[in-house]
């Protein structure tokens, strides 16, 4: 029950912040992120909203346990920020996102993944996971692959 109250409180705070930002006429978010978006991990809500403006949608994501609940800021250009507490801990890139991440694009084949990033740290039937250079916190990149192409990308702090 405590986790539900925290998630509901965080979602309410986000909605109030978004309403205030929208009322100020915030600029449109950039359509593309930097090729290395890892510095965005750990950003506070105010920093994220200040840089990217209000998202297209905001929704709650239920985890297997209450402490795993997130608030998600989804932007129409195909990126989503997942928040835990008041910080971004995960980033998702999905269609229609058109930018690159570490030289890779949605729709690239697995051979390009392997030639660009090398062998993954973990491999499952539908994803490749890479550990990225240490930034004061551990970062992982998970590439979801279907029919031998990248269909989804998750970049996340592995310590959350």
VOBA-1610 file (N, C-alpha, C; in pm, whole numbers, padded with zeros to 5 digits, always signed):
BEGIN
Unk+00082-00119+00000Unk+00000+00000+00000Unk+00087+00125+00000Unk+00199+00120+00075Unk+00288+00236+00083Unk+00344+00273-00054Unk+00381+00170-00133Unk+00435+00195-00267Unk+00333+00259-00359Unk+00206+00221-00344Unk+00099+00280-00427Unk+00084+00428-00394Unk+00092+00462-00264Unk+00080+00602-00224Unk+00197+00683-00280Unk+00319+00626-00276Unk+00435+00698-00329Unk+00419+00719-00479Unk+00381+00612-00552Unk+00364+00624-00698Unk+00254+00723-00733Unk+00143+00718-00660Unk+00033+00810-00685Unk+00075+00954-00656Unk+00151+00973-00548Unk+00200+01107-00514Unk+00296+01160-00619Unk+00385+01073-00668Unk+00480+01115-00772Unk+00406+01149-00901Unk+00306+01069-00936Unk+00229+01095-01058Unk+00153+01227-01046Unk+00093+01252-00930Unk+00022+01378-00908Unk+00117+01497-00918Unk+00235+01486-00856Unk+00333+01595-00862Unk+00376+01621-01006Unk+00395+01513-01082Unk+00434+01528-01223Unk+00325+01598-01303Unk+00200+01560-01279Unk+00089+01621-01353Unk+00077+01769-01322Unk+00094+01806-01195Unk+00088+01948-01157Unk+00202+02024-01224Unk+00322+01967-01221Unk+00437+02031-01286Unk+00415+02047-01435Unk+00360+01943-01498Unk+00335+01948-01642Unk+00231+02053-01677Unk+00126+02062-01596Unk+00022+02162-01621Unk+00080+02302-01612Unk+00165+02326-01513Unk+00228+02457-01497Unk+00319+02487-01616Unk+00394+02387-01659Unk+00485+02406-01771Unk+00408+02432-01901Unk+00301+02358-01922Unk+00220+02377-02043Unk+00157+02517-02043Unk+00117+02564-01927Unk+00057+02697-01917Unk+00157+02806-01953Unk+00287+02778-01933Unk+00391+02875-01966Unk+00425+02872-02114Unk+00369+02778-02188Unk+00396+02769-02332Unk+00536+02717-02361Unk+00573+02605-02301Unk+00707+02548-02319Unk+00730+02512-02466Unk+00857+02520-02507Unk+00894+02489-02644Unk+00877+02340-02671Unk+00869+02303-02798Unk+00859+02163-02837Unk+00987+02090-02800Unk+00975+01964-02760Unk+01095+01888-02727Unk+01175+01858-02853Unk+01307+01840-02839Unk+01385+01802-02956Unk+01340+01665-03006Unk+01345+01645-03136Unk+01301+01517-03194Unk+01404+01408-03171Unk+01531+01446-03157Unk+01639+01348-03142Unk+01721+01379-03017Unk+01771+01274-02954Unk+01860+01287-02840Unk+02004+01275-02891Unk+02100+01307-02805Unk+02241+01286-02840Unk+02264+01137-02865Unk+02364+01104-02947Unk+02398+00965-02976Unk+02434+00890-02847Unk+02487+00962-02749Unk+02516+00905-02617Unk+02426+00975-02515Unk+02306+00922-02492Unk+02213+00988-02400Unk+02233+00950-02253Unk+02335+00872-02221Unk+02357+00828-02082Unk+02364+00944-01982Unk+02417+01062-02018Unk+02418+01172-01920Unk+02278+01216-01874Unk+02173+01177-01948Unk+02037+01211-01905Unk+01991+01127-01787Unk+02053+01010-01769Unk+02018+00925-01657Unk+02057+00994-01527Unk+01965+00997-01434Unk+01989+01066-01308Unk+01940+01209-01307Unk+01891+01259-01422Unk+01838+01395-01429Unk+01715+01407-01340Unk+01698+01523-01280Unk+01579+01549-01198Unk+01461+01582-01289Unk+01340+01569-01235Unk+01218+01596-01312Unk+01221+01738-01370Unk+01257+01837-01288Unk+01257+01975-01335Unk+01355+01995-01451Unk+01473+01930-01443Unk+01571+01940-01552Unk+01515+01878-01679Unk+01452+01762-01665Unk+01396+01691-01780Unk+01286+01773-01846Unk+01196+01827-01766Unk+01088+01909-01821Unk+01142+02039-01880Unk+01242+02098-01817Unk+01301+02221-01869Unk+01367+02200-02004Unk+01429+02085-02023Unk+01501+02058-02148Unk+01409+02006-02259Unk+01312+01921-02220Unk+01230+01854-02321Unk+01086+01900-02327Unk+01045+01986-02232Unk+00907+02033-02231Unk+00813+01925-02182Unk+00684+01954-02188Unk+00588+01854-02141Unk+00581+01734-02236Unk+00570+01614-02182Unk+00559+01496-02268Unk+00420+01487-02331Unk+00409+01404-02432Unk+00280+01380-02498Unk+00186+01307-02403Unk+00240+01210-02330Unk+00161+01135-02233Unk+00244+01108-02108Unk+00175+01093-01996Unk+00236+01055-01870Unk+00156+00937-01818Unk+00225+00831-01778Unk+00153+00715-01726Unk+00235+00645-01619Unk+00167+00566-01539Unk+00233+00487-01434Unk+00266+00349-01490Unk+00381+00296-01449Unk+00422+00162-01488Unk+00434+00080-01360Unk+00356-00025-01349Unk+00358-00109-01230Unk+00473-00209-01240Unk+00551-00219-01134Unk+00656-00318-01127Unk+00604-00444-01059Unk+00687-00547-01055Unk+00649-00671-00988Unk+00629-00647-00838Unk+00703-00549-00784Unk+00689-00511-00644Unk+00666-00360-00639Unk+00607-00313-00530Unk+00570-00171-00520Unk+00689-00077-00540Unk+00808-00113-00492Unk+00923-00024-00506Unk+00969-00014-00651Unk+00916-00098-00739Unk+00954-00096-00879Unk+00859-00011-00965Unk+00762+00054-00904Unk+00669+00138-00979Unk+00741+00261-01033Unk+00708+00299-01155Unk+00769+00415-01221Unk+00660+00508-01274Unk+00701+00630-01303Unk+00620+00723-01381Unk+00694+00739-01513Unk+00622+00733-01623Unk+00684+00742-01755Unk+00639+00869-01826Unk+00737+00942-01883Unk+00712+01059-01966Unk+00738+01014-02110Unk+00632+01004-02190Unk+00644+00959-02327Unk+00634+01077-02422Unk+00733+01090-02511Unk+00736+01198-02610Unk+00702+01143-02747Unk+00630+01221-02826Unk+00577+01174-02955Unk+00685+01135-03055Unk+00808+01184-03038Unk+00913+01148-03133Unk+00973+01011-03105Unk+00924+00939-03001Unk+00964+00801-02980Unk+01054+00774-02861Unk+01076+00871-02774Unk+01154+00840-02654Unk+01069+00857-02529Unk+01101+00776-02429Unk+01028+00776-02303Unk+01128+00777-02189Unk+01104+00865-02091Unk+01185+00869-01970Unk+01107+00799-01859Unk+01172+00709-01787Unk+01112+00643-01672Unk+01172+00703-01547Unk+01085+00744-01456Unk+01128+00813-01335Unk+01107+00726-01213Unk+01205+00729-01125Unk+01190+00668-00993Unk+01219+00779-00894Unk+01124+00804-00805Unk+01140+00919-00716Unk+01135+01044-00801Unk+01238+01125-00793Unk+01241+01249-00872Unk+01348+01248-00980Unk+01395+01129-01020Unk+01503+01120-01119Unk+01475+01020-01230Unk+01533+01049-01347Unk+01526+00957-01461Unk+01621+00841-01434Unk+01571+00720-01443Unk+01659+00604-01424Unk+01669+00519-01550Unk+01572+00537-01643Unk+01572+00457-01765Unk+01518+00540-01881Unk+01568+00510-01999Unk+01526+00575-02122Unk+01490+00465-02222Unk+01380+00484-02292Unk+01339+00389-02396Unk+01332+00462-02529Unk+01381+00398-02633Unk+01367+00447-02770Unk+01286+00344-02847Unk+01178+00389-02911Unk+01089+00299-02986Unk+01037+00376-03107Unk+00983+00305-03207Unk+00927+00376-03322Unk+00828+00482-03276Unk+00833+00599-03332Unk+00897+00641-03457Unk+01035+00705-03440Unk+01106+00676-03330Unk+01234+00742-03305Unk+01328+00722-03424Unk+01388+00832-03473Unk+01470+00828-03594Unk+01618+00852-03569Unk+01656+00879-03446Unk+01797+00907-03416Unk+01875+00780-03387Unk+02004+00802-03363Unk+02093+00689-03333Unk+02125+00685-03184Unk+02171+00571-03141Unk+02223+00554-03006Unk+02348+00468-03019Unk+02461+00526-02985Unk+02592+00459-02997Unk+02614+00406-03139Unk+02569+00483-03239Unk+02589+00446-03378Unk+02487+00350-03434Unk+02388+00313-03355Unk+02286+00217-03400Unk+02151+00286-03413Unk+02069+00235-03503Unk+01934+00287-03527Unk+01833+00175-03509Unk+01710+00211-03472Unk+01602+00114-03476Unk+01595+00061-03619Unk+01581-00068-03634Unk+01577-00129-03768Unk+01711-00184-03814Unk+01821-00152-03745Unk+01951-00209-03781Unk+01953-00359-03753Unk+02031-00431-03833Unk+02042-00577-03817Unk+02144-00612-03708Unk+02131-00736-03656Unk+02220-00779-03549Unk+02366-00779-03589Unk+02397-00800-03716Unk+02538-00798-03756Unk+02598-00660-03734Unk+02520-00553-03756Unk+02570-00418-03729Unk+02590-00397-03579Unk+02500-00452-03498Unk+02515-00441-03353Unk+02649-00501-03311Unk+02674-00623-03357Unk+02796-00693-03319Unk+02921-00625-03372Unk+02915-00570-03493Unk+03033-00503-03548Unk+03056-00367-03481Unk+02950-00305-03429Unk+02963-00174-03365Unk+02998-00187-03217Unk+02930-00276-03145Unk+02947-00285-02999Unk+03021-00410-02953Unk+03041-00507-03043Unk+03108-00631-03003Unk+03011-00728-02940Unk+03066-00825-02868Unk+02985-00927-02803Unk+02912-00870-02682Unk+02786-00907-02663Unk+02710-00854-02549Unk+02753-00916-02417Unk+02721-00846-02311Unk+02743-00895-02174Unk+02645-01009-02144Unk+02521-00992-02191Unk+02416-01093-02176Unk+02343-01106-02309Unk+02295-01228-02336Unk+02218-01252-02458Unk+02099-01341-02422Unk+01980-01300-02465Unk+01861-01386-02451Unk+01804-01406-02590Unk+01694-01477-02598Unk+01632-01504-02728Unk+01589-01376-02800Unk+01554-01272-02723Unk+01505-01150-02787Unk+01580-01022-02751Unk+01694-01033-02683Unk+01767-00909-02652Unk+01916-00931-02630Unk+01988-00822-02648Unk+02132-00817-02621Unk+02154-00707-02519Unk+02231-00738-02415Unk+02257-00640-02309Unk+02407-00610-02305Unk+02438-00481-02304Unk+02577-00435-02298Unk+02599-00352-02173Unk+02714-00371-02109Unk+02755-00281-02001Unk+02834-00170-02066Unk+02800-00047-02032Unk+02866+00069-02092Unk+02972+00124-01998Unk+03059+00210-02051Unk+03165+00266-01967Unk+03107+00330-01840Unk+03178+00310-01731Unk+03134+00358-01600Unk+03129+00510-01598Unk+03023+00567-01540Unk+03004+00712-01533Unk+02982+00758-01390Unk+03037+00688-01294Unk+03006+00718-01155Unk+02888+00634-01110Unk+02823+00567-01204Unk+02714+00473-01179Unk+02712+00375-01296Unk+02670+00252-01273Unk+02669+00153-01381Unk+02554+00178-01480Unk+02586+00168-01608Unk+02486+00189-01715Unk+02483+00065-01804Unk+02361+00022-01837Unk+02344-00090-01930Unk+02256-00046-02047Unk+02281-00110-02160Unk+02205-00088-02282Unk+02143-00222-02320Unk+02010-00224-02333Unk+01942-00347-02377Unk+01878-00320-02512Unk+01918-00398-02610Unk+01865-00388-02745Unk+01769-00504-02764Unk+01643-00474-02786Unk+01542-00577-02810Unk+01541-00604-02960Unk+01557-00732-02995Unk+01570-00773-03134Unk+01457-00870-03171Unk+01394-00845-03285Unk+01293-00936-03340Unk+01321-00950-03489Unk+01317-01071-03538Unk+01347-01097-03680Unk+01480-01037-03720Unk+01578-01044-03628Unk+01716-01003-03653Unk+01735-00852-03667Unk+01636-00770-03622Unk+01654-00624-03626Unk+01618-00563-03490Unk+01676-00446-03464Unk+01648-00374-03339Unk+01507-00316-03348Unk+01423-00350-03248Unk+01286-00298-03246Unk+01261-00207-03127Unk+01346-00213-03026Unk+01330-00135-02904Unk+01466-00121-02838Unk+01489-00009-02770Unk+01615+00014-02702Unk+01586+00066-02561Unk+01655+00012-02463Unk+01647+00059-02324Unk+01787+00090-02276Unk+01804+00210-02222Unk+01928+00252-02160Unk+01895+00281-02015Unk+01966+00221-01921Unk+01925+00237-01782Unk+02042+00230-01685Unk+02016+00293-01570Unk+02110+00284-01458Unk+02090+00148-01395Unk+02195+00071-01386Unk+02185-00064-01332Unk+02182-00066-01180Unk+02197+00050-01116Unk+02197+00054-00970Unk+02062+00097-00912Unk+01960+00118-00992Unk+01829+00156-00942Unk+01749+00032-00911
//
